[in-house]
Amino acid sequence: MWAKVDPAYGQRVLDQMEIKERHLRRMDWVHHLANSFCGLVALGLVVWLTKYFVDQDHATQGASVFIASGTIIGIFVTKKLTNRRPPSPPADPSQPSIADMETAP
């Protein structure tokens, strides 16, 4: 059916799907890098603040900041690990594929 209207339709759809998947992979990579960078900056600030308290002879406050911040960072990491994107559902076999549409009369 589609082959009569536009012979290259199936290939164009597949090309667009490949472009979309490539874009999503790149965005996942950028998202991962941004999260890692923000996490490292947050960790650096916690360490710097703790060191500042210790240098000012306030070790108890420094330890409190370090433990509380470590707990908060741990919660975010745990939440991130448990909230991953679920896998895409399998294709519905009752629906015709693009190849079936191209060969249909």
Backbone bond lengths (Angstrom), bond angles and torsions (degrees), N, CA, C in turn:
res aa  C-N    CA-C-N  psi(-1)  N-CA   C-N-CA  omega(-1)  CA-C   N-CA-C  phi
1 M - - - 1.444 - - 1.531 110.47 -
2 W 1.340 117.66 -54.16 1.462 120.38 -178.90 1.525 111.13 -69.46
3 A 1.316 117.37 -27.08 1.461 120.69 -179.58 1.524 111.01 -64.05
4 K 1.325 117.49 -30.48 1.465 120.61 178.48 1.529 111.38 -73.01
5 V 1.305 116.69 -38.78 1.458 121.46 -177.53 1.531 110.52 -76.25
6 D 1.315 116.32 -51.40 1.468 121.38 -178.69 1.528 107.73 -146.76
7 P 1.329 117.54 104.98 1.474 119.84 -176.15 1.526 113.68 -61.48
8 A 1.322 118.68 -25.77 1.463 121.53 -177.25 1.517 112.80 -96.72
9 Y 1.330 118.35 9.69 1.455 121.20 -175.25 1.527 111.92 -62.04
10 G 1.295 117.53 -47.15 1.466 120.92 -178.73 1.512 111.99 -60.06
11 Q 1.330 116.78 -43.42 1.459 120.07 179.66 1.528 111.16 -66.36
12 R 1.331 116.87 -37.86 1.465 119.49 178.04 1.523 111.29 -64.46
13 V 1.325 117.34 -39.69 1.463 120.88 178.24 1.520 109.53 -63.40
14 L 1.329 117.25 -45.43 1.462 120.22 179.03 1.521 111.56 -63.30
15 D 1.328 117.47 -39.45 1.467 120.75 177.90 1.530 110.87 -62.86
16 Q 1.332 116.19 -42.19 1.466 119.48 179.02 1.525 111.57 -65.66
17 M 1.329 116.80 -36.60 1.467 119.90 177.45 1.525 110.52 -65.48
18 E 1.328 117.28 -39.50 1.464 120.70 177.84 1.527 111.06 -65.31
19 I 1.329 116.17 -41.36 1.467 120.15 178.55 1.532 109.88 -63.01
20 K 1.339 116.48 -42.40 1.465 120.48 179.43 1.525 111.24 -63.43
21 E 1.326 117.19 -44.25 1.472 120.47 179.22 1.522 111.10 -63.39
22 R 1.328 117.77 -41.00 1.462 121.27 177.98 1.521 110.26 -62.38
23 H 1.335 116.51 -42.02 1.463 121.03 178.51 1.534 110.90 -63.23
24 L 1.329 117.08 -44.10 1.462 120.12 179.98 1.523 111.38 -64.49
25 R 1.333 117.74 -38.01 1.467 120.13 177.07 1.522 110.46 -64.08
26 R 1.329 116.50 -42.42 1.466 119.71 178.72 1.525 111.23 -64.23
27 M 1.324 116.86 -42.61 1.463 119.82 179.82 1.531 111.24 -66.08
28 D 1.325 117.72 -36.25 1.466 120.19 175.12 1.522 110.24 -62.12
29 W 1.324 116.71 -41.06 1.464 121.58 179.64 1.535 110.43 -64.47
30 V 1.325 116.93 -45.58 1.472 121.14 178.91 1.526 110.06 -63.12
31 H 1.325 116.42 -41.91 1.469 120.70 179.15 1.527 110.09 -62.02
32 H 1.317 116.66 -42.25 1.462 120.69 179.04 1.533 110.47 -63.88
33 L 1.326 117.64 -43.63 1.466 120.63 179.41 1.526 111.49 -64.55
34 A 1.319 116.60 -42.01 1.467 119.81 179.80 1.525 110.74 -64.19
35 N 1.328 116.81 -42.72 1.468 119.56 178.26 1.522 111.39 -64.00
36 S 1.323 116.43 -41.52 1.465 119.92 179.83 1.526 110.52 -64.21
37 F 1.325 116.78 -42.37 1.459 120.84 179.60 1.534 110.88 -63.22
38 C 1.325 116.55 -46.13 1.465 119.59 179.32 1.524 111.21 -63.50
39 G 1.318 117.07 -38.13 1.455 120.26 178.06 1.519 111.96 -64.70
40 L 1.333 116.69 -41.92 1.464 119.83 178.31 1.525 111.50 -65.88
41 V 1.327 116.86 -39.61 1.465 119.88 177.59 1.528 110.12 -63.78
42 A 1.324 117.33 -43.91 1.463 120.56 179.17 1.523 110.79 -62.29
43 L 1.325 116.37 -42.93 1.463 119.83 178.78 1.529 110.80 -63.78
44 G 1.330 116.86 -41.75 1.463 120.33 177.97 1.521 112.24 -61.92
45 L 1.335 116.52 -40.55 1.466 119.81 178.16 1.524 111.71 -66.07
46 V 1.317 117.21 -38.05 1.465 120.26 178.13 1.520 109.94 -64.75
47 V 1.320 116.51 -45.22 1.472 119.92 179.92 1.522 110.09 -63.72
48 W 1.342 116.87 -42.31 1.462 120.20 179.57 1.535 110.85 -62.94
49 L 1.341 117.26 -43.96 1.460 120.90 -179.68 1.534 110.72 -64.91
50 T 1.320 116.16 -40.61 1.462 119.45 177.79 1.519 110.74 -63.15
51 K 1.326 116.67 -44.32 1.467 120.61 178.96 1.534 110.62 -62.62
52 Y 1.329 116.09 -38.84 1.463 120.02 178.30 1.532 110.83 -60.64
53 F 1.341 116.61 -45.91 1.468 119.75 178.78 1.520 111.26 -63.04
54 V 1.329 116.88 -41.82 1.463 119.89 -179.63 1.526 110.08 -65.23
55 D 1.335 117.85 -40.86 1.460 121.37 179.12 1.524 112.27 -64.83
56 Q 1.317 117.15 -26.63 1.463 121.38 179.41 1.533 111.69 -91.29
57 D 1.329 116.72 14.29 1.465 123.14 -179.70 1.529 112.55 61.94
58 H 1.317 115.88 38.85 1.466 122.22 174.75 1.525 108.38 -125.03
59 A 1.318 115.29 61.82 1.459 120.77 -174.74 1.526 112.28 -64.16
60 T 1.304 118.07 -34.53 1.460 120.93 -178.91 1.526 110.70 -64.88
61 Q 1.339 115.97 -44.57 1.455 119.42 177.82 1.528 110.99 -65.71
62 G 1.323 116.08 -38.62 1.464 119.82 177.84 1.510 111.70 -62.20
63 A 1.328 116.61 -42.65 1.462 120.21 178.10 1.524 110.82 -65.09
64 S 1.327 117.02 -38.54 1.468 120.49 178.58 1.527 111.07 -63.11
65 V 1.321 116.25 -45.08 1.466 120.53 179.09 1.527 109.74 -62.25
66 F 1.335 116.90 -44.29 1.452 121.36 -177.79 1.531 111.30 -63.48
67 I 1.312 117.17 -45.28 1.468 120.76 -178.80 1.524 111.12 -67.82
68 A 1.345 117.17 -45.11 1.466 120.19 -179.73 1.522 110.87 -63.54
69 S 1.322 117.02 -43.48 1.459 120.19 -179.88 1.524 111.15 -66.89
70 G 1.321 116.23 -38.99 1.460 119.37 176.94 1.515 111.95 -62.42
71 T 1.309 116.46 -37.11 1.459 121.00 177.87 1.527 110.70 -66.17
72 I 1.316 116.60 -44.97 1.467 120.66 179.80 1.522 110.40 -63.79
73 I 1.323 117.42 -44.83 1.471 120.60 178.81 1.527 109.79 -63.05
74 G 1.324 117.19 -39.78 1.461 120.33 177.44 1.515 112.61 -61.60
75 I 1.328 116.54 -38.74 1.469 120.38 177.98 1.524 109.94 -64.03
76 F 1.335 117.84 -44.59 1.466 120.36 179.47 1.522 111.34 -63.23
77 V 1.325 117.17 -42.01 1.467 119.96 179.83 1.518 110.38 -64.58
78 T 1.335 116.98 -43.92 1.459 120.39 179.34 1.519 110.77 -63.44
79 K 1.325 117.15 -41.49 1.466 120.51 178.70 1.518 110.39 -63.79
80 K 1.325 116.80 -40.38 1.457 120.35 -179.66 1.527 110.70 -64.81
81 L 1.329 116.94 -39.21 1.459 119.75 -178.67 1.523 111.76 -71.09
82 T 1.321 117.84 -28.93 1.465 120.07 -178.81 1.519 112.60 -90.28
83 N 1.324 119.39 -14.33 1.467 122.28 -178.14 1.523 112.01 -105.49
84 R 1.293 117.68 40.05 1.461 119.61 177.96 1.520 109.81 -74.38
85 R 1.328 115.12 155.70 1.452 121.26 -179.13 1.532 109.39 -66.65
86 P 1.323 117.87 130.56 1.461 119.74 179.95 1.530 110.22 -69.03
87 P 1.315 117.15 154.76 1.464 119.05 178.30 1.520 110.29 -65.84
88 S 1.314 115.65 152.50 1.460 119.35 -179.50 1.530 109.16 -69.33
89 P 1.324 116.22 146.39 1.464 118.99 -177.91 1.535 110.21 -67.96
90 P 1.316 116.90 153.23 1.468 119.18 179.00 1.517 110.46 -67.32
91 A 1.318 115.09 158.22 1.462 120.35 -179.13 1.526 110.12 -65.28
92 D 1.312 115.46 143.50 1.460 120.96 178.82 1.525 108.33 -78.43
93 P 1.342 118.69 116.21 1.468 120.03 -176.96 1.518 113.06 -68.64
94 S 1.332 118.05 -16.46 1.467 119.10 179.86 1.524 111.72 -78.64
95 Q 1.324 118.14 -17.23 1.456 121.50 179.05 1.533 109.94 -87.17
96 P 1.315 118.15 139.69 1.475 119.56 179.86 1.527 110.67 -71.19
97 S 1.323 115.71 145.96 1.457 120.52 177.85 1.516 109.49 -86.48
98 I 1.319 116.69 171.75 1.465 121.31 178.51 1.518 109.89 -62.47
99 A 1.328 116.74 -39.85 1.466 120.18 179.00 1.525 110.63 -61.54
100 D 1.341 117.81 -38.82 1.460 120.17 178.13 1.526 111.22 -66.57
101 M 1.328 117.25 -36.24 1.465 120.72 179.94 1.518 111.29 -68.10
102 E 1.324 116.83 -36.17 1.463 119.82 -179.07 1.510 112.16 -71.16
103 T 1.329 118.17 -30.60 1.447 120.74 -177.56 1.519 112.43 -92.81
104 A 1.330 117.79 -6.16 1.460 120.85 -179.75 1.524 110.28 -69.18
105 P 1.341 117.07 144.92 1.479 119.72 -179.42 1.503 113.11 -71.16
